[in-house]
Amino acid sequence: MRPDAVRVWQRQEIQDRFKRYFGIIKKEKVARYLITKKVPVSEYFDDSTPLEKLWSMHERAVGKFNTILQEIDGQQVPMTYLEKLDTPQTSFLDLKIALAGRVIRDCHFCERECHVDRLEKKGTCRLGPEAYVSSWFHHMGEEAPLIPSGTKN
């Protein structure tokens, strides 16, 4: 690891600007995606559920997520607290995955917003239903607080 990548975390300004990220590194905070796995979504949904209903369920789940986030952030050992929470049968993360699947069918991921059904044909970006990582490497670029970071092409 580059010495400046480690040294930069000694600067209070960097710690303040990247507070949550720094907290995760120090194991004082929990990554948000891990919390989404613990947020229950009690309403049933499947491929026939209208998109508007999924977004409504998402909005309610955001409220639950924020409540759990505050609870976890208030703990002395947040990861231990997270691990003690029940893992629901259907989680906020599952709902987010379902929503992403719907967006693929009416694609507006990128700024082109081609609205193509990527399950049927490729979008303007030339991606089909499956995005893939063509390469991955440690990035040792300019952003010292985030070095090394993963870079995908």
Chimera marker file (.cmm) of the C-alpha trace (Angstrom):
<marker_set name="trace">
<marker id="1" x="0.000" y="0.000" z="0.000" r="1" g="1" b="0" radius="0.5"/>
<marker id="2" x="1.286" y="3.454" z="-0.852" r="1" g="1" b="0" radius="0.5"/>
<marker id="3" x="2.550" y="5.336" z="2.223" r="1" g="1" b="0" radius="0.5"/>
<marker id="4" x="0.503" y="8.430" z="1.336" r="1" g="1" b="0" radius="0.5"/>
<marker id="5" x="-2.641" y="6.274" z="1.218" r="1" g="1" b="0" radius="0.5"/>
<marker id="6" x="-2.098" y="5.387" z="4.871" r="1" g="1" b="0" radius="0.5"/>
<marker id="7" x="-0.734" y="8.759" z="5.928" r="1" g="1" b="0" radius="0.5"/>
<marker id="8" x="-3.682" y="10.689" z="4.514" r="1" g="1" b="0" radius="0.5"/>
<marker id="9" x="-5.995" y="9.166" z="7.141" r="1" g="1" b="0" radius="0.5"/>
<marker id="10" x="-4.011" y="11.002" z="9.808" r="1" g="1" b="0" radius="0.5"/>
<marker id="11" x="-5.387" y="14.302" z="8.492" r="1" g="1" b="0" radius="0.5"/>
<marker id="12" x="-8.475" y="15.474" z="10.375" r="1" g="1" b="0" radius="0.5"/>
<marker id="13" x="-9.927" y="17.074" z="7.217" r="1" g="1" b="0" radius="0.5"/>
<marker id="14" x="-9.905" y="13.695" z="5.425" r="1" g="1" b="0" radius="0.5"/>
<marker id="15" x="-11.407" y="11.935" z="8.438" r="1" g="1" b="0" radius="0.5"/>
<marker id="16" x="-14.183" y="14.544" z="8.523" r="1" g="1" b="0" radius="0.5"/>
<marker id="17" x="-14.897" y="14.442" z="4.778" r="1" g="1" b="0" radius="0.5"/>
<marker id="18" x="-14.988" y="10.645" z="4.644" r="1" g="1" b="0" radius="0.5"/>
<marker id="19" x="-16.451" y="10.104" z="8.107" r="1" g="1" b="0" radius="0.5"/>
<marker id="20" x="-18.559" y="7.021" z="7.406" r="1" g="1" b="0" radius="0.5"/>
<marker id="21" x="-15.912" y="5.408" z="5.186" r="1" g="1" b="0" radius="0.5"/>
<marker id="22" x="-13.276" y="6.023" z="7.867" r="1" g="1" b="0" radius="0.5"/>
<marker id="23" x="-15.644" y="4.595" z="10.485" r="1" g="1" b="0" radius="0.5"/>
<marker id="24" x="-16.084" y="1.433" z="8.420" r="1" g="1" b="0" radius="0.5"/>
<marker id="25" x="-12.309" y="1.056" z="8.116" r="1" g="1" b="0" radius="0.5"/>
<marker id="26" x="-11.985" y="1.401" z="11.914" r="1" g="1" b="0" radius="0.5"/>
<marker id="27" x="-14.915" y="-1.035" z="12.411" r="1" g="1" b="0" radius="0.5"/>
<marker id="28" x="-16.904" y="1.678" z="14.170" r="1" g="1" b="0" radius="0.5"/>
<marker id="29" x="-19.553" y="1.784" z="11.417" r="1" g="1" b="0" radius="0.5"/>
<marker id="30" x="-21.301" y="-0.801" z="9.272" r="1" g="1" b="0" radius="0.5"/>
<marker id="31" x="-21.531" y="-0.621" z="5.484" r="1" g="1" b="0" radius="0.5"/>
<marker id="32" x="-25.039" y="0.309" z="4.410" r="1" g="1" b="0" radius="0.5"/>
<marker id="33" x="-25.469" y="-2.636" z="2.027" r="1" g="1" b="0" radius="0.5"/>
<marker id="34" x="-25.066" y="-5.003" z="4.995" r="1" g="1" b="0" radius="0.5"/>
<marker id="35" x="-27.849" y="-3.176" z="6.799" r="1" g="1" b="0" radius="0.5"/>
<marker id="36" x="-30.209" y="-3.533" z="3.799" r="1" g="1" b="0" radius="0.5"/>
<marker id="37" x="-29.978" y="-7.314" z="4.271" r="1" g="1" b="0" radius="0.5"/>
<marker id="38" x="-31.507" y="-6.945" z="7.750" r="1" g="1" b="0" radius="0.5"/>
<marker id="39" x="-34.393" y="-4.620" z="6.860" r="1" g="1" b="0" radius="0.5"/>
<marker id="40" x="-37.584" y="-6.672" z="6.478" r="1" g="1" b="0" radius="0.5"/>
<marker id="41" x="-40.026" y="-6.160" z="3.642" r="1" g="1" b="0" radius="0.5"/>
<marker id="42" x="-43.234" y="-7.772" z="4.836" r="1" g="1" b="0" radius="0.5"/>
<marker id="43" x="-45.340" y="-7.261" z="1.717" r="1" g="1" b="0" radius="0.5"/>
<marker id="44" x="-45.216" y="-9.969" z="-0.912" r="1" g="1" b="0" radius="0.5"/>
<marker id="45" x="-44.010" y="-9.035" z="-4.385" r="1" g="1" b="0" radius="0.5"/>
<marker id="46" x="-43.182" y="-10.873" z="-7.583" r="1" g="1" b="0" radius="0.5"/>
<marker id="47" x="-42.782" y="-10.173" z="-11.304" r="1" g="1" b="0" radius="0.5"/>
<marker id="48" x="-46.434" y="-9.189" z="-11.593" r="1" g="1" b="0" radius="0.5"/>
<marker id="49" x="-46.292" y="-6.547" z="-8.849" r="1" g="1" b="0" radius="0.5"/>
<marker id="50" x="-46.761" y="-3.100" z="-10.426" r="1" g="1" b="0" radius="0.5"/>
<marker id="51" x="-43.646" y="-0.944" z="-10.480" r="1" g="1" b="0" radius="0.5"/>
<marker id="52" x="-45.433" y="1.844" z="-8.604" r="1" g="1" b="0" radius="0.5"/>
<marker id="53" x="-46.185" y="-0.565" z="-5.753" r="1" g="1" b="0" radius="0.5"/>
<marker id="54" x="-42.534" y="-1.660" z="-5.620" r="1" g="1" b="0" radius="0.5"/>
<marker id="55" x="-41.436" y="1.977" z="-5.326" r="1" g="1" b="0" radius="0.5"/>
<marker id="56" x="-44.016" y="2.525" z="-2.593" r="1" g="1" b="0" radius="0.5"/>
<marker id="57" x="-42.680" y="-0.498" z="-0.712" r="1" g="1" b="0" radius="0.5"/>
<marker id="58" x="-39.171" y="0.868" z="-1.240" r="1" g="1" b="0" radius="0.5"/>
<marker id="59" x="-40.142" y="4.196" z="0.307" r="1" g="1" b="0" radius="0.5"/>
<marker id="60" x="-41.504" y="2.436" z="3.414" r="1" g="1" b="0" radius="0.5"/>
<marker id="61" x="-38.375" y="0.280" z="3.636" r="1" g="1" b="0" radius="0.5"/>
<marker id="62" x="-36.197" y="3.410" z="3.514" r="1" g="1" b="0" radius="0.5"/>
<marker id="63" x="-37.861" y="4.527" z="6.756" r="1" g="1" b="0" radius="0.5"/>
<marker id="64" x="-37.126" y="1.159" z="8.401" r="1" g="1" b="0" radius="0.5"/>
<marker id="65" x="-33.573" y="1.274" z="7.060" r="1" g="1" b="0" radius="0.5"/>
<marker id="66" x="-32.957" y="4.718" z="8.542" r="1" g="1" b="0" radius="0.5"/>
<marker id="67" x="-34.285" y="3.582" z="11.930" r="1" g="1" b="0" radius="0.5"/>
<marker id="68" x="-32.007" y="0.514" z="11.968" r="1" g="1" b="0" radius="0.5"/>
<marker id="69" x="-29.073" y="2.603" z="10.717" r="1" g="1" b="0" radius="0.5"/>
<marker id="70" x="-29.490" y="4.995" z="13.650" r="1" g="1" b="0" radius="0.5"/>
<marker id="71" x="-29.763" y="2.087" z="16.100" r="1" g="1" b="0" radius="0.5"/>
<marker id="72" x="-26.616" y="0.444" z="14.724" r="1" g="1" b="0" radius="0.5"/>
<marker id="73" x="-24.674" y="3.708" z="14.614" r="1" g="1" b="0" radius="0.5"/>
<marker id="74" x="-25.492" y="4.217" z="18.297" r="1" g="1" b="0" radius="0.5"/>
<marker id="75" x="-23.889" y="0.937" z="19.369" r="1" g="1" b="0" radius="0.5"/>
<marker id="76" x="-20.442" y="0.460" z="20.873" r="1" g="1" b="0" radius="0.5"/>
<marker id="77" x="-19.844" y="-2.591" z="18.650" r="1" g="1" b="0" radius="0.5"/>
<marker id="78" x="-22.098" y="-2.035" z="15.651" r="1" g="1" b="0" radius="0.5"/>
<marker id="79" x="-21.218" y="-5.216" z="13.722" r="1" g="1" b="0" radius="0.5"/>
<marker id="80" x="-22.091" y="-7.393" z="16.718" r="1" g="1" b="0" radius="0.5"/>
<marker id="81" x="-25.422" y="-5.585" z="17.018" r="1" g="1" b="0" radius="0.5"/>
<marker id="82" x="-26.090" y="-6.090" z="13.282" r="1" g="1" b="0" radius="0.5"/>
<marker id="83" x="-25.288" y="-9.805" z="13.491" r="1" g="1" b="0" radius="0.5"/>
<marker id="84" x="-27.809" y="-10.224" z="16.328" r="1" g="1" b="0" radius="0.5"/>
<marker id="85" x="-30.638" y="-8.817" z="14.207" r="1" g="1" b="0" radius="0.5"/>
<marker id="86" x="-32.908" y="-11.338" z="12.530" r="1" g="1" b="0" radius="0.5"/>
<marker id="87" x="-32.353" y="-11.865" z="8.833" r="1" g="1" b="0" radius="0.5"/>
<marker id="88" x="-35.759" y="-11.524" z="7.190" r="1" g="1" b="0" radius="0.5"/>
<marker id="89" x="-37.073" y="-13.906" z="4.549" r="1" g="1" b="0" radius="0.5"/>
<marker id="90" x="-37.454" y="-10.937" z="2.196" r="1" g="1" b="0" radius="0.5"/>
<marker id="91" x="-35.161" y="-7.971" z="2.721" r="1" g="1" b="0" radius="0.5"/>
<marker id="92" x="-34.770" y="-4.407" z="1.510" r="1" g="1" b="0" radius="0.5"/>
<marker id="93" x="-31.865" y="-5.675" z="-0.600" r="1" g="1" b="0" radius="0.5"/>
<marker id="94" x="-34.191" y="-8.216" z="-2.277" r="1" g="1" b="0" radius="0.5"/>
<marker id="95" x="-36.576" y="-5.382" z="-3.096" r="1" g="1" b="0" radius="0.5"/>
<marker id="96" x="-33.746" y="-3.292" z="-4.552" r="1" g="1" b="0" radius="0.5"/>
<marker id="97" x="-32.724" y="-6.254" z="-6.725" r="1" g="1" b="0" radius="0.5"/>
<marker id="98" x="-36.306" y="-6.603" z="-7.972" r="1" g="1" b="0" radius="0.5"/>
<marker id="99" x="-36.429" y="-2.905" z="-8.819" r="1" g="1" b="0" radius="0.5"/>
<marker id="100" x="-33.135" y="-3.121" z="-10.717" r="1" g="1" b="0" radius="0.5"/>
<marker id="101" x="-34.593" y="-6.019" z="-12.708" r="1" g="1" b="0" radius="0.5"/>
<marker id="102" x="-37.572" y="-3.889" z="-13.630" r="1" g="1" b="0" radius="0.5"/>
<marker id="103" x="-35.359" y="-1.029" z="-14.749" r="1" g="1" b="0" radius="0.5"/>
<marker id="104" x="-33.566" y="-3.448" z="-17.094" r="1" g="1" b="0" radius="0.5"/>
<marker id="105" x="-36.904" y="-4.097" z="-18.790" r="1" g="1" b="0" radius="0.5"/>
<marker id="106" x="-37.375" y="-0.365" z="-19.372" r="1" g="1" b="0" radius="0.5"/>
<marker id="107" x="-33.763" y="0.687" z="-19.271" r="1" g="1" b="0" radius="0.5"/>
<marker id="108" x="-32.850" y="4.098" z="-17.947" r="1" g="1" b="0" radius="0.5"/>
<marker id="109" x="-29.625" y="3.242" z="-16.106" r="1" g="1" b="0" radius="0.5"/>
<marker id="110" x="-27.427" y="5.603" z="-18.119" r="1" g="1" b="0" radius="0.5"/>
<marker id="111" x="-27.913" y="9.148" z="-19.349" r="1" g="1" b="0" radius="0.5"/>
<marker id="112" x="-29.148" y="7.877" z="-22.742" r="1" g="1" b="0" radius="0.5"/>
<marker id="113" x="-32.389" y="6.554" z="-21.179" r="1" g="1" b="0" radius="0.5"/>
<marker id="114" x="-33.150" y="4.399" z="-24.230" r="1" g="1" b="0" radius="0.5"/>
<marker id="115" x="-36.026" y="2.557" z="-22.447" r="1" g="1" b="0" radius="0.5"/>
<marker id="116" x="-35.204" y="-0.643" z="-24.331" r="1" g="1" b="0" radius="0.5"/>
<marker id="117" x="-36.125" y="-3.999" z="-22.793" r="1" g="1" b="0" radius="0.5"/>
<marker id="118" x="-32.612" y="-5.319" z="-22.240" r="1" g="1" b="0" radius="0.5"/>
<marker id="119" x="-34.024" y="-8.823" z="-21.802" r="1" g="1" b="0" radius="0.5"/>
<marker id="120" x="-35.050" y="-8.661" z="-25.480" r="1" g="1" b="0" radius="0.5"/>
<marker id="121" x="-32.231" y="-6.677" z="-27.086" r="1" g="1" b="0" radius="0.5"/>
<marker id="122" x="-29.221" y="-4.556" z="-26.257" r="1" g="1" b="0" radius="0.5"/>
<marker id="123" x="-29.625" y="-0.960" z="-25.198" r="1" g="1" b="0" radius="0.5"/>
<marker id="124" x="-28.024" y="2.083" z="-26.765" r="1" g="1" b="0" radius="0.5"/>
<marker id="125" x="-25.032" y="1.355" z="-24.522" r="1" g="1" b="0" radius="0.5"/>
<marker id="126" x="-24.803" y="-2.086" z="-26.185" r="1" g="1" b="0" radius="0.5"/>
<marker id="127" x="-25.383" y="-3.926" z="-22.911" r="1" g="1" b="0" radius="0.5"/>
<marker id="128" x="-27.887" y="-6.731" z="-22.682" r="1" g="1" b="0" radius="0.5"/>
<marker id="129" x="-29.508" y="-8.084" z="-19.504" r="1" g="1" b="0" radius="0.5"/>
<marker id="130" x="-26.191" y="-9.015" z="-17.936" r="1" g="1" b="0" radius="0.5"/>
<marker id="131" x="-23.523" y="-6.490" z="-17.263" r="1" g="1" b="0" radius="0.5"/>
<marker id="132" x="-20.098" y="-7.945" z="-16.759" r="1" g="1" b="0" radius="0.5"/>
<marker id="133" x="-16.717" y="-6.910" z="-15.472" r="1" g="1" b="0" radius="0.5"/>
<marker id="134" x="-14.156" y="-7.154" z="-18.259" r="1" g="1" b="0" radius="0.5"/>
<marker id="135" x="-11.243" y="-6.449" z="-15.939" r="1" g="1" b="0" radius="0.5"/>
<marker id="136" x="-10.552" y="-5.575" z="-12.341" r="1" g="1" b="0" radius="0.5"/>
<marker id="137" x="-7.452" y="-4.168" z="-10.734" r="1" g="1" b="0" radius="0.5"/>
<marker id="138" x="-6.310" y="-2.259" z="-7.689" r="1" g="1" b="0" radius="0.5"/>
<marker id="139" x="-6.368" y="1.403" z="-8.594" r="1" g="1" b="0" radius="0.5"/>
<marker id="140" x="-3.495" y="3.411" z="-7.193" r="1" g="1" b="0" radius="0.5"/>
<marker id="141" x="-4.598" y="6.754" z="-8.590" r="1" g="1" b="0" radius="0.5"/>
<marker id="142" x="-4.893" y="10.257" z="-7.267" r="1" g="1" b="0" radius="0.5"/>
<marker id="143" x="-7.501" y="9.847" z="-4.523" r="1" g="1" b="0" radius="0.5"/>
<marker id="144" x="-5.169" y="9.080" z="-1.638" r="1" g="1" b="0" radius="0.5"/>
<marker id="145" x="-7.951" y="8.567" z="0.955" r="1" g="1" b="0" radius="0.5"/>
<marker id="146" x="-9.459" y="5.829" z="-1.186" r="1" g="1" b="0" radius="0.5"/>
<marker id="147" x="-6.259" y="4.016" z="-2.196" r="1" g="1" b="0" radius="0.5"/>
<marker id="148" x="-6.170" y="1.216" z="-3.009" r="1" g="1" b="0" radius="0.5"/>
<marker id="149" x="-9.617" y="1.031" z="-4.549" r="1" g="1" b="0" radius="0.5"/>
<marker id="150" x="-11.117" y="-1.451" z="-6.939" r="1" g="1" b="0" radius="0.5"/>
<marker id="151" x="-11.522" y="-0.313" z="-10.512" r="1" g="1" b="0" radius="0.5"/>
<marker id="152" x="-13.678" y="-2.140" z="-13.024" r="1" g="1" b="0" radius="0.5"/>
<marker id="153" x="-13.879" y="-1.726" z="-16.771" r="1" g="1" b="0" radius="0.5"/>
<link id1="1" id2="2" r="1" g="1" b="0" radius="0.2"/>
<link id1="2" id2="3" r="1" g="1" b="0" radius="0.2"/>
<link id1="3" id2="4" r="1" g="1" b="0" radius="0.2"/>
<link id1="4" id2="5" r="1" g="1" b="0" radius="0.2"/>
<link id1="5" id2="6" r="1" g="1" b="0" radius="0.2"/>
<link id1="6" id2="7" r="1" g="1" b="0" radius="0.2"/>
<link id1="7" id2="8" r="1" g="1" b="0" radius="0.2"/>
<link id1="8" id2="9" r="1" g="1" b="0" radius="0.2"/>
<link id1="9" id2="10" r="1" g="1" b="0" radius="0.2"/>
<link id1="10" id2="11" r="1" g="1" b="0" radius="0.2"/>
<link id1="11" id2="12" r="1" g="1" b="0" radius="0.2"/>
<link id1="12" id2="13" r="1" g="1" b="0" radius="0.2"/>
<link id1="13" id2="14" r="1" g="1" b="0" radius="0.2"/>
<link id1="14" id2="15" r="1" g="1" b="0" radius="0.2"/>
<link id1="15" id2="16" r="1" g="1" b="0" radius="0.2"/>
<link id1="16" id2="17" r="1" g="1" b="0" radius="0.2"/>
<link id1="17" id2="18" r="1" g="1" b="0" radius="0.2"/>
<link id1="18" id2="19" r="1" g="1" b="0" radius="0.2"/>
<link id1="19" id2="20" r="1" g="1" b="0" radius="0.2"/>
<link id1="20" id2="21" r="1" g="1" b="0" radius="0.2"/>
<link id1="21" id2="22" r="1" g="1" b="0" radius="0.2"/>
<link id1="22" id2="23" r="1" g="1" b="0" radius="0.2"/>
<link id1="23" id2="24" r="1" g="1" b="0" radius="0.2"/>
<link id1="24" id2="25" r="1" g="1" b="0" radius="0.2"/>
<link id1="25" id2="26" r="1" g="1" b="0" radius="0.2"/>
<link id1="26" id2="27" r="1" g="1" b="0" radius="0.2"/>
<link id1="27" id2="28" r="1" g="1" b="0" radius="0.2"/>
<link id1="28" id2="29" r="1" g="1" b="0" radius="0.2"/>
<link id1="29" id2="30" r="1" g="1" b="0" radius="0.2"/>
<link id1="30" id2="31" r="1" g="1" b="0" radius="0.2"/>
<link id1="31" id2="32" r="1" g="1" b="0" radius="0.2"/>
<link id1="32" id2="33" r="1" g="1" b="0" radius="0.2"/>
<link id1="33" id2="34" r="1" g="1" b="0" radius="0.2"/>
<link id1="34" id2="35" r="1" g="1" b="0" radius="0.2"/>
<link id1="35" id2="36" r="1" g="1" b="0" radius="0.2"/>
<link id1="36" id2="37" r="1" g="1" b="0" radius="0.2"/>
<link id1="37" id2="38" r="1" g="1" b="0" radius="0.2"/>
<link id1="38" id2="39" r="1" g="1" b="0" radius="0.2"/>
<link id1="39" id2="40" r="1" g="1" b="0" radius="0.2"/>
<link id1="40" id2="41" r="1" g="1" b="0" radius="0.2"/>
<link id1="41" id2="42" r="1" g="1" b="0" radius="0.2"/>
<link id1="42" id2="43" r="1" g="1" b="0" radius="0.2"/>
<link id1="43" id2="44" r="1" g="1" b="0" radius="0.2"/>
<link id1="44" id2="45" r="1" g="1" b="0" radius="0.2"/>
<link id1="45" id2="46" r="1" g="1" b="0" radius="0.2"/>
<link id1="46" id2="47" r="1" g="1" b="0" radius="0.2"/>
<link id1="47" id2="48" r="1" g="1" b="0" radius="0.2"/>
<link id1="48" id2="49" r="1" g="1" b="0" radius="0.2"/>
<link id1="49" id2="50" r="1" g="1" b="0" radius="0.2"/>
<link id1="50" id2="51" r="1" g="1" b="0" radius="0.2"/>
<link id1="51" id2="52" r="1" g="1" b="0" radius="0.2"/>
<link id1="52" id2="53" r="1" g="1" b="0" radius="0.2"/>
<link id1="53" id2="54" r="1" g="1" b="0" radius="0.2"/>
<link id1="54" id2="55" r="1" g="1" b="0" radius="0.2"/>
<link id1="55" id2="56" r="1" g="1" b="0" radius="0.2"/>
<link id1="56" id2="57" r="1" g="1" b="0" radius="0.2"/>
<link id1="57" id2="58" r="1" g="1" b="0" radius="0.2"/>
<link id1="58" id2="59" r="1" g="1" b="0" radius="0.2"/>
<link id1="59" id2="60" r="1" g="1" b="0" radius="0.2"/>
<link id1="60" id2="61" r="1" g="1" b="0" radius="0.2"/>
<link id1="61" id2="62" r="1" g="1" b="0" radius="0.2"/>
<link id1="62" id2="63" r="1" g="1" b="0" radius="0.2"/>
<link id1="63" id2="64" r="1" g="1" b="0" radius="0.2"/>
<link id1="64" id2="65" r="1" g="1" b="0" radius="0.2"/>
<link id1="65" id2="66" r="1" g="1" b="0" radius="0.2"/>
<link id1="66" id2="67" r="1" g="1" b="0" radius="0.2"/>
<link id1="67" id2="68" r="1" g="1" b="0" radius="0.2"/>
<link id1="68" id2="69" r="1" g="1" b="0" radius="0.2"/>
<link id1="69" id2="70" r="1" g="1" b="0" radius="0.2"/>
<link id1="70" id2="71" r="1" g="1" b="0" radius="0.2"/>
<link id1="71" id2="72" r="1" g="1" b="0" radius="0.2"/>
<link id1="72" id2="73" r="1" g="1" b="0" radius="0.2"/>
<link id1="73" id2="74" r="1" g="1" b="0" radius="0.2"/>
<link id1="74" id2="75" r="1" g="1" b="0" radius="0.2"/>
<link id1="75" id2="76" r="1" g="1" b="0" radius="0.2"/>
<link id1="76" id2="77" r="1" g="1" b="0" radius="0.2"/>
<link id1="77" id2="78" r="1" g="1" b="0" radius="0.2"/>
<link id1="78" id2="79" r="1" g="1" b="0" radius="0.2"/>
<link id1="79" id2="80" r="1" g="1" b="0" radius="0.2"/>
<link id1="80" id2="81" r="1" g="1" b="0" radius="0.2"/>
<link id1="81" id2="82" r="1" g="1" b="0" radius="0.2"/>
<link id1="82" id2="83" r="1" g="1" b="0" radius="0.2"/>
<link id1="83" id2="84" r="1" g="1" b="0" radius="0.2"/>
<link id1="84" id2="85" r="1" g="1" b="0" radius="0.2"/>
<link id1="85" id2="86" r="1" g="1" b="0" radius="0.2"/>
<link id1="86" id2="87" r="1" g="1" b="0" radius="0.2"/>
<link id1="87" id2="88" r="1" g="1" b="0" radius="0.2"/>
<link id1="88" id2="89" r="1" g="1" b="0" radius="0.2"/>
<link id1="89" id2="90" r="1" g="1" b="0" radius="0.2"/>
<link id1="90" id2="91" r="1" g="1" b="0" radius="0.2"/>
<link id1="91" id2="92" r="1" g="1" b="0" radius="0.2"/>
<link id1="92" id2="93" r="1" g="1" b="0" radius="0.2"/>
<link id1="93" id2="94" r="1" g="1" b="0" radius="0.2"/>
<link id1="94" id2="95" r="1" g="1" b="0" radius="0.2"/>
<link id1="95" id2="96" r="1" g="1" b="0" radius="0.2"/>
<link id1="96" id2="97" r="1" g="1" b="0" radius="0.2"/>
<link id1="97" id2="98" r="1" g="1" b="0" radius="0.2"/>
<link id1="98" id2="99" r="1" g="1" b="0" radius="0.2"/>
<link id1="99" id2="100" r="1" g="1" b="0" radius="0.2"/>
<link id1="100" id2="101" r="1" g="1" b="0" radius="0.2"/>
<link id1="101" id2="102" r="1" g="1" b="0" radius="0.2"/>
<link id1="102" id2="103" r="1" g="1" b="0" radius="0.2"/>
<link id1="103" id2="104" r="1" g="1" b="0" radius="0.2"/>
<link id1="104" id2="105" r="1" g="1" b="0" radius="0.2"/>
<link id1="105" id2="106" r="1" g="1" b="0" radius="0.2"/>
<link id1="106" id2="107" r="1" g="1" b="0" radius="0.2"/>
<link id1="107" id2="108" r="1" g="1" b="0" radius="0.2"/>
<link id1="108" id2="109" r="1" g="1" b="0" radius="0.2"/>
<link id1="109" id2="110" r="1" g="1" b="0" radius="0.2"/>
<link id1="110" id2="111" r="1" g="1" b="0" radius="0.2"/>
<link id1="111" id2="112" r="1" g="1" b="0" radius="0.2"/>
<link id1="112" id2="113" r="1" g="1" b="0" radius="0.2"/>
<link id1="113" id2="114" r="1" g="1" b="0" radius="0.2"/>
<link id1="114" id2="115" r="1" g="1" b="0" radius="0.2"/>
<link id1="115" id2="116" r="1" g="1" b="0" radius="0.2"/>
<link id1="116" id2="117" r="1" g="1" b="0" radius="0.2"/>
<link id1="117" id2="118" r="1" g="1" b="0" radius="0.2"/>
<link id1="118" id2="119" r="1" g="1" b="0" radius="0.2"/>
<link id1="119" id2="120" r="1" g="1" b="0" radius="0.2"/>
<link id1="120" id2="121" r="1" g="1" b="0" radius="0.2"/>
<link id1="121" id2="122" r="1" g="1" b="0" radius="0.2"/>
<link id1="122" id2="123" r="1" g="1" b="0" radius="0.2"/>
<link id1="123" id2="124" r="1" g="1" b="0" radius="0.2"/>
<link id1="124" id2="125" r="1" g="1" b="0" radius="0.2"/>
<link id1="125" id2="126" r="1" g="1" b="0" radius="0.2"/>
<link id1="126" id2="127" r="1" g="1" b="0" radius="0.2"/>
<link id1="127" id2="128" r="1" g="1" b="0" radius="0.2"/>
<link id1="128" id2="129" r="1" g="1" b="0" radius="0.2"/>
<link id1="129" id2="130" r="1" g="1" b="0" radius="0.2"/>
<link id1="130" id2="131" r="1" g="1" b="0" radius="0.2"/>
<link id1="131" id2="132" r="1" g="1" b="0" radius="0.2"/>
<link id1="132" id2="133" r="1" g="1" b="0" radius="0.2"/>
<link id1="133" id2="134" r="1" g="1" b="0" radius="0.2"/>
<link id1="134" id2="135" r="1" g="1" b="0" radius="0.2"/>
<link id1="135" id2="136" r="1" g="1" b="0" radius="0.2"/>
<link id1="136" id2="137" r="1" g="1" b="0" radius="0.2"/>
<link id1="137" id2="138" r="1" g="1" b="0" radius="0.2"/>
<link id1="138" id2="139" r="1" g="1" b="0" radius="0.2"/>
<link id1="139" id2="140" r="1" g="1" b="0" radius="0.2"/>
<link id1="140" id2="141" r="1" g="1" b="0" radius="0.2"/>
<link id1="141" id2="142" r="1" g="1" b="0" radius="0.2"/>
<link id1="142" id2="143" r="1" g="1" b="0" radius="0.2"/>
<link id1="143" id2="144" r="1" g="1" b="0" radius="0.2"/>
<link id1="144" id2="145" r="1" g="1" b="0" radius="0.2"/>
<link id1="145" id2="146" r="1" g="1" b="0" radius="0.2"/>
<link id1="146" id2="147" r="1" g="1" b="0" radius="0.2"/>
<link id1="147" id2="148" r="1" g="1" b="0" radius="0.2"/>
<link id1="148" id2="149" r="1" g="1" b="0" radius="0.2"/>
<link id1="149" id2="150" r="1" g="1" b="0" radius="0.2"/>
<link id1="150" id2="151" r="1" g="1" b="0" radius="0.2"/>
<link id1="151" id2="152" r="1" g="1" b="0" radius="0.2"/>
<link id1="152" id2="153" r="1" g="1" b="0" radius="0.2"/>
</marker_set>
